[in-house]
Amino acid sequence: MSEDPIVFEVRQVREQLAKQFNFDVHAIFEDLRKKQLSAGPRLTRRQRPTKTEQAAAPGQDSATLHPGR
């Protein structure tokens, strides 16, 4: 079975990142948090729908989504 080139590339990048931070998961996430803060307004947060918006949205019965269950 041949290896997917995208999976191979992702694994290489993961290995490089781990080596850069001496395989310390906490250091990797601290760096990610710093990058996230420095990104500033480029990142958006999804707003939760208000109760009015939820009431206006048609409800879906899970039985209609999964017939035969």
C-alpha positions in Angstrom: 0.0 0.0 0.0 1.5 3.4 -1.0 1.5 6.3 1.4 -0.6 9.3 0.7 1.8 12.3 0.0 -0.4 14.7 1.9 -0.3 12.5 5.0 3.5 12.1 4.6 3.9 15.9 4.4 1.7 16.5 7.5 3.7 14.0 9.4 7.0 15.6 8.4 5.8 19.0 9.5 4.6 17.5 12.8 8.0 16.0 13.4 9.8 19.3 12.6 7.5 21.2 15.0 8.1 18.6 17.7 11.8 18.8 17.3 11.8 22.6 17.3 10.2 22.5 20.8 12.1 19.5 22.1 9.0 17.3 21.9 7.4 19.5 24.7 3.6 19.6 24.0 3.2 22.5 26.5 5.8 24.6 24.7 4.2 23.9 21.3 0.7 25.0 22.6 2.2 28.1 24.3 3.8 29.1 21.0 0.4 28.6 19.2 -1.3 30.7 21.8 1.2 33.5 21.3 0.7 33.3 17.5 -3.1 33.4 18.0 -2.9 36.5 20.2 -0.6 38.3 17.7 -3.0 37.5 14.8 -5.5 39.9 16.4 -8.6 40.8 14.5 -7.9 38.4 11.7 -9.4 35.7 13.8 -13.2 35.7 14.3 -15.3 34.0 16.9 -18.6 32.5 16.1 -21.4 34.2 17.8 -23.9 32.0 19.6 -27.5 32.4 18.3 -29.8 34.4 20.5 -32.9 32.7 21.9 -35.0 34.7 19.4 -32.9 33.3 16.5 -33.2 29.8 17.9 -37.0 30.1 18.3 -37.3 31.4 14.7 -35.3 28.5 13.3 -37.4 25.4 12.4 -36.7 22.5 14.7 -35.7 19.2 13.4 -36.8 16.0 14.9 -33.9 13.5 15.0 -36.2 10.8 13.8 -36.5 12.6 10.5 -32.8 12.9 10.2 -32.2 9.2 10.8 -35.1 7.2 9.4 -35.3 3.5 10.4 -33.5 4.0 13.7 
